[in-house]
Structures are given as C-alpha cells and as structure tokens.
Amino acid sequence: MVNPRAWFAEAIATYALVFFGPLSVILAVVAFGDGLTIESILMIALGHGAVIALMVYAFGHVSGAHINPAVTIPMMITKKISVADGIGYIIFQVIGAIIATLSLVAILPEIGKPVLWGGHGGPSELLNHSIMSGFVVEIILTFFLVLVIFMTAVHKKAPKSIAGASIGGIVFLLHIVGVPLTGAGLNPARSFAPAIVTGDVGLLEINWLYWVAPIIGGIIAGVIMNYVFINKDEAEAKSGSRSNSVSKSKSDLTKYEKKYLARLEKQKKADNIDE
C-alpha cells in the first residue's frame, strides 16, 4: 500500500535541500568571490549538512527522509520500502528539487546565474576534468553517505536520536572534500534540477554522471550494510528474543507445576484429616 503523505514529505525535504544548499553556494560566491576559498567551502558544506540534518529530524519519522534517489533505490533493493513507494519517492524528490531551483531563479536571477543556481558542471581541474576520476569520486562519496544512513537510521540497534546529526555530519564532511573535486553531487535530484531548469548544455551533458555514479555507490553501500551487518544483527536479536521467550515460558510452566503440586499435597492432607 502506497503512502502519498510520505511522498509529499520527500518533496518538501528535497525542496529544502535544493533551495538552501545551492543558496549557500550563491551566497558563498557573493561573500568570498569566485574562487574556492576555505571560507566558501565551509559555508557550502555547512549549508548542505545543516539542512539535511534538520530535514532528517523533521521528516525521518514520516518518510524516512531519503531526500535522494541514490538513497531510495538501495532502500527498494533491500526491501526497506515497496517499489511503488520508491517510485513515488523519486518522482516527488525530483519535483521538489525542480520547484526549489525555480524559486532560486525567481528570487536571485542575477547573483545566482554565474553559478547556474548551484549546478554541478563535472570534474574540476584538480581531477584534470577526468570523467572517470569524477565518476569514481562520486561513487565513493555516495557510498559513505548511504553507509551512514543505513547504519544510523535503518539499523534497529542504532539510537535514532543520532541519525540526523550523523547524516548531516557525513554530508558536511563529503562536501568539504567533494566540492573542490566534483561539486559533491551525491544526489541525482540535487544535480538534475539546476540542469533542467537552466537548460545549460554543459550541465545537461554531464548530468548522467551525477545520476549513475551516486546510484551505483548507494546500491553497493546499501546491499553490503544490509546483508552483512543489519540483517545479521536483526536475526541475532530475533533469535535472542525467541530464546528469552522460551526460557520465560519454561519458567512459568515450572511455577505452575509447583503450585499445582502444592495444591494436590494440601488437598491430600485435608482428606487425611477428614478420615
């Protein structure tokens, strides 16, 4: 059974990411200039990490706060959500992202244009503009993003109070190292929206990288975390629960037997007195 309320939550959360994340890029350029300074990288990383953390706390209990097709697809593969819900999530994530970019274009038509409202233009000079290097970087970055999500938000033994901070923290870290290399795509919806809204040929031509690589990295992480760690721990927890249940049942049966035997003994003594 599908859950449209969760789809709407995904749209809102993704809107927040694709509004405040690129907004931090735009304002970083205004404040610190075109070059990638330490200050601008920190501002961009904080903008993306903070909004993700807050959206996880706001909507984690409603939809799981995937906010990212590269998270939703591994969740579908590992059967954490249904295929129908997963498709709904992705559609609404993309819709939320596009509306967010349209909002930025309307609000900041001039100062947003130089950075194409936060668009991702491919591997940087630090990677010699190598598509293969950028592809591998995006796989690795998204692998660790999805790793943290599965081990904090999905794993039943993890305290849920840390999920938002942990996921926001890894997003912050990945942007610190990823922005100078590929722009830190990590999220196909986040990269797709500026490309499709601006219609920029360069963004559209390279956009496949920001879909394929993050999805591959997410799937690898999700499958490994689920089948190596999560399922094993959950199976052990269920086994322990069953053992405790059996032990409790045996203990209750022993107590019942003792009470029954005591009643029989008491009745026998009463019969002897009557005689």
C-alpha positions, 0 to 999 in steps of 0.5 A: 500500500502506497503512502502519498503523505510520505511522498509529499514529505520527500518533496518538501525535504528535497525542496529544502535541500535544493533551495538552501544548499545551492543558496549557500553556494550563491551566497558563498560566491557573493561573500568570498568571490569566485574562487574556492576559498576555505571560507566558501567551502565551509559555508557550502558544506555547512549549508548542505549538512545543516539542512539535511540534518534538520530535514532528517529530524523533521521528516525521518519519522514520516518518510524516512527522509531519503531526500535522494534517489541514490538513497531510495533505490538501495532502500527498494533493493533491500526491501526497506520500502515497496517499489511503488513507494520508491517510485513515488519517492523519486518522482516527488524528490525530483519535483521538489528539487525542480520547484526549489531551483525555480524559486532560486531563479525567481528570487536571485536571477542575477547573483545566482546565474554565474553559478547556474543556481548551484549546478554541478558542471563535472570534474574540476581541474584538480581531477584534470576534468577526468570523467572517470576520476569524477565518476569514481569520486562520486561513487565513493562519496555516495557510498559513505553517505548511504553507509551512514544512513543505513547504519544510523537510521535503518539499523534497529540497534542504532539510537535514532536520536543520532541519525540526523546529526550523523547524516548531516555530519557525513554530508558536511564532511563529503562536501568539504572534500567533494566540492573542490573535486566534483561539486559533491553531487551525491544526489541525482535530484540535487544535480538534475534540477539546476540542469533542467531548469537552466537548460545549460548544455554543459550541465545537461551533458554531464548530468548522467554522471551525477545520476549513475555514479551516486546510484551505483555507490548507494546500491553497493553501500546499501546491499553490503550494510544490509546483508552483512551487518543489519540483517545479521544483527536483526536475526541475532536479536530475533533469535535472542528474543525467541530464546528469552521467550522460551526460557520465560515460558519454561519458567512459568510452566515450572511455577505452575507445576509447583503450585499445582503440586502444592495444591494436590499435597494440601488437598491430600492432607485435608482428606487425611484429616477428614478420615 
